[in-house]
Each structure stands twice: as C-alpha cells, then as structure tokens.
Amino acid sequence: DALRDLNAAVTLEEKSSSSEFDADLYHQRGAVQHRLQDYRTAARDFALALEKDEEGSQRPRQEAARTWNMLGLCEAQLGLVAHESFV
C-alpha cells in the first residue's frame, strides 16, 4: 500500500549518506495520512517537510505553499485553529 511504500522510502532516505533529503517524501506521506484522517501524524510529516525546505530542499516554492496549506488543514481538524480565523 502507499503508506507502507512511503514509510520504506523515508527510512531509506534517512539512512542515506546524501545530504539532500527529499522533503516531498514527507509531504506525500502526510497527504496519505491526511486522507486516512490521521491528522496528528499528517501534521507532523508536513512540519518535517517544511523543516527540510528550510534546510535547503530543492522543492519549488509552490510545493512548500501546498505543504503549509495541508498543515493548516490538519491543525484545523485537530481544533488547533479557531474557526474565527477562517472568517
């Protein structure tokens, strides 16, 4: 399944000696977890993707914007963002 494959890819990437970790792996795994309604784990992966972007990931800026959006959606689902913020 997709989540198992992404977990394996993240594990391989973390063990790699390469300094360029693909932040998109975290984003994709977070997207799968979001779809499974595991919002807390998804939020953690989106935050890790953004952390990798800050460390110099080569992802385009619009990809980081998508990750910020997904992180916000997770936080809203978890009740961490007041609904008044959306008005």
Residue, then its C-alpha position, 0 to 999 in steps of 0.5 A: d500500500a502507499l503508506r507502507d511504500l512511503n514509510a520504506a522510502v523515508t527510512l531509506e532516505e534517512k539512512s542515506s549518506s546524501s545530504e539532500f533529503d527529499a522533503d516531498l517524501y514527507h509531504q506525500r506521506g502526510a497527504v496519505q495520512h491526511r486522507l486516512q484522517d490521521y491528522r496528528t501524524a499528517a501534521r507532523d510529516f508536513a512540519l518535517a517537510l517544511e523543516k527540510d525546505e528550510e534546510g535547503s530542499q530543492r522543492p519549488r516554492q509552490e510545493a512548500a505553499r501546498t505543504w503549509n496549506m495541508l498543515g493548516l488543514c490538519e491543525a484545523q481538524l485537530g481544533l488547533v485553529a479557531h474557526e474565527s480565523f477562517v472568517 
